């Protein structure tokens, strides 16, 4: 992502892609480390220069999440889930586990978007022992061997299509495919936001990409940033 930033600042065209076989300082949201075993995953950053209002960027990470999920689904036949706002899950041994993460950063110039960097990390071959708790890889979760060489072209094709839809919709794309895959939708969840915690039922995602949280006996709240920290609960009869 740092190399992509340098390229973006030098004026490279959008849809320029930087791909790494290994990351030594992989990171996610809030500067959390992203574990990147050498040769075991796809780590890339794409440069975008969307001609939309800066306040429309909030939906872009969700659109990218759908593109990642669709890519994995097309290659493995396994359904992927999306954990708001930027994680992709696959079921592994009966539990949902993180298989991919998305990190989006943007730079403005005079109130206009100069560039947007979308970093994507997908665990492809890593074993459970190589990954932190709660994480999985495409191979570990599905048993399907997918090469990075096959994964990257498919991902870029899905990303380009999703991005064109985003532009054509002036930054207001349909999020129905995201909602269809939304993990924990309808569950009681907790959102952590800058040291504060908010509890309620996850009732939806609005057209701006904000999570809709319904606290008990209170109106629905729009959550535009934060961490969804409570996972799915076992179903009880």
VOLUMVEX-630215 format. One record per residue: x, y, z of N, C-alpha, C, O, CB in turn. Coordinates in steps of 0.001 Angstrom, whole numbers, plus 500000, padded with zeros to 6 digits. Glycine has a CB too. Example, Ala and Ser with C-alpha at 12.3 -4.5 7.8 and 13.67 -1.06 7.14 Angstrom:
BEGIN
513190494310507800512300495500507800513200496700507800514236496681508465511308495527509046 512850497750507080513670498940507140512900500030507870513409501138508039514084499402505725 
// end
This chain:
BEGIN
500830498802500000500000500000500000500867501252500000500507502262499395499060500004501211 502007501187500677502906502344500679503460502602499281503580503753498861504061502128501675 503797501532498559504274501703497191503160502223496289503401503063495421504822500379496645 501953501731496491500821502205495701500562503685495975500191504434495071499560501374496008 500760504103497225500582505510497555501597506382496816501253507443496294500707505720499065 502836505932496777503856506686496052503508506778494566503674507831493949505239506033496234 503031505690494004502643505700492603501449506620492367501414507365491388502319504289492136 500471506561493271499287507413493133499674508883493190499151509696492427498259507094494229 500580509222494084501018510608494208501803511070492989501868512264492698501861510778495454 502405510109492270503164510459491066502270510572489841502730510965488768504250509427490811 500978510225489996500033510426488908499685509217488080499169509374486973500548511429488031 499947507992488569499603506814487775498103506754487546497333507253488367500090505528488465 497672506146486434496231506062486151495520505135487119496133504264487737495998505586484723 494221505336487239493468504450488110493457503037487554493695502807486369492043504960488291 493174502100488445493233500665488206494664500156488093494894499017487686492469500320486953 495636501014488458496997500518488648496989499595489861496373499914490878498023501698488833 497675498445489760497666497441490821499097497144491264499991496945490441496963496143490344 499291497119492571500564496700493153500315495382493871499425495290494717501151497793494133 501097494365493538500914493027494111502181492617494844503285492836494345500560491988493010 502033492026496016503179491557496803503040490069497064501938489576497306503294492333498143 504153489353497014504163487936497379504236487773498889503893486721499428505342487212496711 504688488826499570504844488802501022504723490219501549505115491175500879506205488171501435 504183490352502744504144491642503421504910491523504736504692490597505517502673492107503668 505795492462504960506535492449506227505897493372507252506176493258508445507989492857506000 505041494284506801504348495191507711502877495286507329502308496376507268505001496590507696 502261494114507068500850494112506707500001494702507827500255494470509009500385492693506382 498983495473507429498130496097508446496687496167507944496408496140506745498650497518508803 495793496257508917494386496413508616493872497709509194494620498668509384493585495237509148 492570497721509473491979498931510042492576499224511409492949498313512148490455498791510147 492661500525511737493198500986513027494614500479513252495027500245514388492297500528514178 495357500311512155496769499896512185496971498513512788498074498197513235497583500901512965 495926497676512812496093496320513309496957495520512334496861495719511123494717495638513513 497801494616512845498639493822511943497807492836511132496840492261511634499708493072512735 498193492649509878497587491621509033498659490568508808499710490855508235497047492213507660 498390489346509263499380488274509174499498487828507727498499487477507099498998487078510090 500723487838507191500936487577505767502039486544505554503171486915505245501286488876505032 501733485256505714502768484245505487503314484328504067502531484479503129502212482841505754 504623484234503874505218484349502537504638483335501554504595482138501838506724484169502621 504194483823500398503702482954499341502387482279499623501961481430498839504692481936499061 501720482621500716500508481911501116499232482682500817498136482200501103500565481598502576 499363483878500244498169484665500023498325485645498881499385485761498267497804485396501268 497242486340498617497231487411497625497149488735498379496200488983499122496032487251496611 498139489564498180498202490862498847498362491920497763499392491962497090499382490925499895 497366492766497589497431493748496515496745495045496925495910495071497828496792493191495242 497121496120496236496485497419496412496153497969495036496979497940494123497401498403497208 494935498469494903494466499034493639494265500533493813493721500989494819493147498349493170 494715501293492813494548502745492821493266503097492064493077502693490916495789503459492183 492396503850492720491180504344492074491187505873492111491770506481493008489899503775492773 490540506471491136490361507928491108488901508218490754488618508745489678491344508613490075 487980507878491647486549507990491315486085509444491204486376510279492060485713507271492367 485362509714490131484811511050489917483448511142490594482419511296489937484696511373488398 483463511044491906482241511171492711482536512097493873483695512412494144481736509776493220 481507512528494553481685513350495739482385512550496828482145511352496978480332513879496241 483249513213497587484010512526498631483100511852499650483477510836500234484933513505499336 481909512402499872481021511796500868480339510529500362479552509920501087479971512795501292 480635510122499119480067508894498584481015507708498727480676506594498328479703509085497132 482197507936499289483186506860499377482830505801500405483404504712500388484532507433499705 481896506095501301481604505152502387481075503819501890481210502804502574480608505756503336 480472503810500703479936502555500175480991501735499454480783500545499215478786502834499238 482122502344499099483114501649498279483697500403498948483807499374498282484229502594497936 484079500439500235484608499204500848483610498049500811484010496891500690485010499471502290 482322498350500912481321497292500884481206496697499486481045495487499328479963497827501348 481291497562498469481271497103497086482477496216496809482356495185496147481248498298496117 483640496618497315484849495817497138484697494470497855485111493436497330486092496581497670 484109494485499040483885493244499774483055492253498980483338491055498978483210493533501091 482023492759498301481201491886497459482027491303496326481897490121496009479997492653496895 482883492128495708483723491647494605484671490546495073484872489557494367484527492808493999 485255490713496262486134489685496812485344488407497077485784487312496726486810490181498109 484175488554497698483348487381497998482951486652496722483012485424496663482094487792498779 482547487397495707482125486767494457483280486040493784483086484983493183481545487809493509 484472486599493883485643485949493300485904484607493970486115483597493297486878486852493424 485886484603495296486119483364496043485024482347495749485301481163495558486188483646497554 483792482810495715482666481909495448482769481275494060482484480089493892481340482667495576 483175482068493072483232481556491702484305480487491535484173479599490693483487482696490730 485369480568492335486473479620492221486311478393493109486898477347492834487758480305492556 485522478513494166485425477420495132484040476794495229483910475648495659485828477911496474 483010477529494837481649477040495002481131477175496416480016476742496707481571475619494585 481924477772497312481516477966498707481007479381498910481576480332498374482687477676499669 479944479525499679479387480842499950480235481616500946480685481059501947477971480716500467 480452482888500679481203483756501579480247484711502279479197485064501742482294484540500810 480625485123503481479850486098504238480696487357504424481924487315504353479401485514505616 480012488473504664480686489763504797480421490345506176479274490592506547480221490742503699 481479490559506923481387491152508254481655492649508126482737493068507717482394490479509252 480665493432508479480770494882508358481946495404509171482141494957510301479469495556508811 482752496352508632482576496894507281483499496295506235483326496580505050482780498359507309 484489495461506626485533495176505629486167493791505711487290493613505240486601496180505756 485490492810506290486047491463506368485217490492505544484004490648505406486121490994507824 485890489493505004485218488417504279485424487128505065486541486815505479485762488282502810 484347486387505265484379485168506058484067483944505203483289484009504251483392485264507215 484696482828505568484306481508505092484090480627506313484726480823507348485385480897504127 483202479668506193482989478740507300484099477703507312484434477119506281481606478057507194 484666477481508500485737476498508661485439475687509914485385476227511019487148477188508751 485247474389509729484916473500510856483704473997511634483670473944512864486112473372511799 482721474477510899481467474894511518481462476278512113480462476690512701481113473949512556 482556477011511977482618478364512529483011479359511443483804479027510561483618478429513702 482464480580511493482862481591510518484249482119510844484529482479511987481845482745510483 485114482166509845486491482617510042486861483623508959486355483566507838487473481418510029 487743484535509308488160485581508375489118485011507341490149484432507684488820486753509127 488766485182506077489628484734504986490234485902504223491236485737503528488849483851504033 489633487085504348490138488249503614489780489525504357488792489587505089489570488287502177 490607490536504151490367491846504743490599492931503708491361492754502757491270492068505967 489932494052503907490000495178502972490335496433503755489748496693504805488660495352502187 491272497205503248491651498470503871491582499561502813492234499464501773493080498391504505 490798500593503072490620501681502113491103502992502719490725503347503836489142501797501683 491934503700501981492379505037502394492199505970501204492231505536500052493881505026502891 492010507247501490491786508205500411492576509477500650492967509786501775490298508527500275 492800510201499576493498511483499629492692512505498845492297512262497705494947511364499065 492454513645499465491681514713498831492605515846498410493658516079499004490585515240499783 492176516532497375492907517710496926491885518811496664491111518748495709493767517405495644 491900519824497535490935520912497392489496520471497499488623521014496821491133521587496093 489240519489498347487879518997498526487475517934497521486435517296497679486927520131498444 488297517733496473488025516707495468488884515471495758489958515571496350488304517250494030 488392514314495331489155513076495519490357513075494573490204513201493358488256511821495271 491531512934495138492738512778494325492901511298493966493025510940492795494004513316495082 492897510451494993492975509014494747492431508258495948492342508787497056494428508584494447 492074507022495698491651506088496740492492504828496586492633504299495483490105505766496646 493045504354497686493794503101497680492948502024498349492461502203499465495171503261498403 492782500919497659492040499795498221492999498615498359493389497996497370490804499421497326 493367498319499588494245497191499870493433495953500176492466496014500936495183497509501031 493814494838499595493078493580499769494074492482500136495074492274499449492279493201498469 493780491792501224494583490637501612493701489409501674492687489403502372495280490873502967 494077488369500950493295487125500938494213485969501320495247485756500687492640486877499532 493836485232502344494580484032502722494208482917501745493052482503501669494274483612504208 495196482442501008494925481444499969495349480051500396494534479129500398495633481820498680 496629479886500761497158478557501062497464478340502541497677477197502946498400478322500264 497494479354503337497978479251504714497224478172505493496014478002505341497841480601505424 497962477457506320497351476464507200496836477157508460497206478293508759498368475341507564 495986476459509179495448477020510419496558477368511391496471478365512107494476476043511069 497607476547511421498721476793512339499475478065511995500094478669512871499676475618512330 499434478480510742500151479679510318499357480953510559499900482053510455500503479576508859 498077480813510880497194481970510979496773482215512421496789481290513233495962481776510098 496397483446512754495912483738514104494540483123514339493857482760513381495855485251514338 494122482999515599492791482452515897491703483249515179491759484476515094492531482456517421 490719482523514668489611483192513988489849483442512515488982483991511836489327484484514652 491014483048512001491327483231510584491383481883509885491593480848510518492662483983510407 491194481910508575491292480708507766491855481080506407492162482246506156489916480010507626 491989480106505542492419480349504167491427479669503233490608478856503662493877479826503922 491510480009501959490622479369500989490819477858501011489846477103501024490874479921499571 492078477413501015492354475977501008491860475305502279491220474255502215493845475727500838 492148475899503437491760475286504710490243475206504857489721474226505387492352476072505877 489533476238504389488088476287504596487314475477503563486280474892503885487618477716504568 487805475438502322487024474819501250487644473544500705486955472746500069486846475792500132 488940473339500945489628472193500380489966472347498903490479471423498273488799470977500571 489670473535498355489918473788496935491267474481496780491535475491497431488779474652496310 492105473933495918493397474551495648493236475622494568492940475323493411494439473485495215 493433476851494969493321477985494050494675478669493994495237479020495031492196478989494498 495203478861492799496490479542492678496282481052492699495241481558492280497218479113491382 497291481759493195497241483214493175497118483712491739496472484728491484498490483812493850 497742482993490799497695483380489398496273483294488836495922484045487925498634482501488584 495460482392489366494054482316488950493202483308489727492254483879489188493509480894489144 493542483511490990492738484374491851492831485836491436491817486534491410493172484221493297 494029486310491111494211487732490820493417488200489604492708489200489713495671488024490605 493496487530488446492711488011487303491209488029487580490507488965487195492987487147486093 490726486981488253489308486940488581488909488074489504487851488681489334488957485618489215 489761488362490486489486489447491417489463490786490692488562491595490912490527489468492537 490438491024489838490504492304489133489306492481488199488799493591488035491813492409488338 488861491397487596487671491471486730486436491853487531485649492699487105487435490128486017 486267491225488697485122491547489551485225492971490081484225493687490149485027490555490718 486439493383490459486633494733490979486303495783489935485633496773490230488061494913491461 486776495567488708486518496551487659485027496688487392484522497801487241487247496166486374 484319495564487333482877495601487097482153496325488235481259497137487999482325494174486941 482553496018489471481927496661490631482227498152490651481365498961490995482409496010491936 483455498514490280483847499916490279483085500708489208482666501840489447485356500040490055 482910500111488041482146500779486991480697501000487424480113502048487146482193499961485694 480121500009488104478765500185488647478740501316489666477804502116489696478263498876489295 479776501377490501479883502436491507479913503806490839479244504735491291481142502237492374 480684503933489769480773505211489060479456505557488368478983506690488454481908505170488034 478867504577487683477618504826486969476500505240487915475592505980487537477203503589486192 476576504755489146475563505109490145475940506364490922475289506706491909475353503954491112 477001507057490474477477508271491145477769508018492622477492508864493472476445509394491004 478332506843492920478677506509494292477525505999495120477649505869496338479250507682494949 476389505704494476475220505168495188474820503816494578473696503671494098474021506175495126 475704502850494592475390501551493980474409500764494837474246501035496027476672500730493767 473766499798494224472932498886494992473811498078495939474856497568495537472125497952494058 473393497961497180474124497157498157473369495862498484473606495240499520474363497969499440 472469495472497597471677494264497848472554493022497952472296492152498784470644494074496744 473598492926497110474473491763497172475254491743498483475570490677499012475435491753495980 475561492923498996476223492974500304475256492499501384475612491667502219476728494413500617 474044493023501368473068492660502400472785491161502372472570490550503419471759493449502209 472784490574501190472500489136501069473570488303501761473294487200502231472400488730499592 474794488829501823475908488102502430476260488618503831477215488138504440477127488195501534 475512489575504338475884490238505594475861489267506771474819488705507108474943491412505872 477015489080507384477118488222508558476487488906509761476607490120509927478588487869508849 475826488139510584475239488592511849474016489487511673473506490027512655476272489328512647 473542489651510458472353490469510252471183489869511028470873488687510885472013490578508742 470545490685511840469446490232512687469872489811514079469022489581514939468750489100512032 471189489705514321471695489283515627471855490474516574471941491626516149473035488558515467 471891490162517854472301491145518854473819491269518783474531490270518885471827490734520300 474311492482518609475744492693518406476230493849519280475447494587519877476051492974516914 477548493969519325478187495095519992479101495795518998479861495147518279478981494631521247 479024497109518962479903497919518137480847498683519061480405499361519989479088498894517223 482147498568518804483130499357519537483556500528518661483882500365517485484361498488519953 483544501702519262483823502918518497484581503900519374483999504564520232482513503559517965 485899503985519145486745504946519862486572504850521380486412505862522062486428506364519400 486606503626521894486514503406523326485107503245523855484925502829524999487156504513524025 484103503567523048482711503405523450482139502117522888482610501606521872481875504599522991 481117501596523557480447500390523093478959500657522925478336501332523744480681499225524070 478404500116521853476987500273521572476397498893521318476898498146520477476751501221520357 475339498555522038474681497260521899473330497437521213472658498456521374474505496583523277 472956496432520453471653496457519810471549495354518778472447494523518639471398497812519164 470454495358518065470245494365517012470676494952515676470296496066515317468758493910516957 471463494194514960471945494603513643470792494398512663470470493266512301473234493786513208 470171495502512234468954495387511437469155495692509958468237495493509163467913496298511986 470335496170509573470528496421508153471721497289507853472462497708508742469317497048507586 471883497548506565472897498467506055472180499448505146471452499033504245474055497708505292 472372500742505365471675501712504516472429501930503214473490501345502999471498503046505253 471881502771502348472452502951501020473796503665501033474492503685500018471496503713500162 474170504249502165475486504874502304476530503906502850477707504252502950475391506087503210 476104502699503200477022501718503761477097501744505272477891501006505855478375501931503206 476297502569505924476284502624507384475530501428507955474527500988507393475648503940507872 476021500908509073475338499822509771474175500396510569474318501429511223476317499049510700 473036499736510518471850500175511250471702499315512498471514498101512423470571500090510358 471792499980513649471765499304514940470509499727515696470227500917515835473045499624515767 469761498741516181468528499012516904468720498671518385468563497515518777467347498205516299 469062499677519218469180499416520653467804499093521242466776499457520670469811500634521381 467793498420522368466523498061523004465765499319523419466298500183524116466765497150524231 464514499404522977463617500500523338464129501879522927463796502888523549463383500485524814 464948501908521863465429503189521352465416503180519829465398502114519214466849503490521879 465425504373519213465387504427517750466638503814517127467677503694517776465231505869517282 466520503435515877467643502873515128468748503920514971468476505085514681467175502368513741 469985503492515164471147504360515024471926504000513763472018502830513393472052504259516264 472487505020513107473395504794511979474820504778512512475265505730513152473221505892510870 475526503694512245476928503575512644477770503666511376477705502782510522477202502226513424 478565504735511249479331504909510017480758504388510140481435504183509133479358506370509628 481215504172511370482555503614511578482586502904512918481902503311513857483649504725511517 483370501852513007483470501110514251483790499658513981483934499245512830482186501227515049 483901498881515052484219497457514952483044496632515443482561496809516562485492497118515758 482601495744514599481554494794514964482250493632515657482888492807515004480721494312513701 482129493565516980482992492666517727482306491411518249482989490478518671483580493395518859 481012491360518235480339490160518737479978489275517571479321489716516628479076490519519558 480409488017517629480188487102516534478860486371516646478101486575517594481306486115516464 478588485510515656477338484747515668477226483875516906478221483354517410477233483883514420 476011483728517383475753482862518548475133481558518097474454481523517071474829483564519569 475353480476518845474716479212518474473197479335518486472621480008519340475158478095519422 472570478683517539471108478691517472470544477787518566471001476663518776470613478230516069 469532478320519256468887477525520313467455477221519911466767478052519317468922478271521680 467026476030520241465642475647519938464696476371520896463481476192520816465453474099520042 
// end
